[in-house]
Amino acid sequence: MNAARRALSASLRGAQRTSMRSFGAGPPGGYFAEGVQTGRNGYLFGETPPAPGQRRIWEDWEAPWYTAMALATGILTFGLAAKPDTRMTSWAKEEAARRIAAEK
């Protein structure tokens, strides 16, 4: 029984290894391969800078992205700073002070 179990688990491990090798996603040549860019242009993301004196035109997604990030930062900053104190120790201190005052 144990020999059959060992043989089955060994064959399953071998099948897992081959499936991971043959069905793995990624570029041919692995992660550190040369890539598909034909030449180096020295610009970030291959985007050429605008001519001198001209501004870069924003893409459609940039204004909503920056607006959402600014709003999220503001809401988190002010919202977390203004949240009520719900710690157990704060409640216990207030409750102890109230009970001591009631005894006197």
Buried (B, 14 or more C-beta within 10 A) or exposed (E): EEEEEEEEEEEEEEEEEEEEEEEEEEEEEEEEEEEEEEEEEEEEEEEEEEEEEEEEEEEEEEEEEEEEEEEEEEEEEEEEEEEEEEEEEEEEEEEEEEEEEEEE
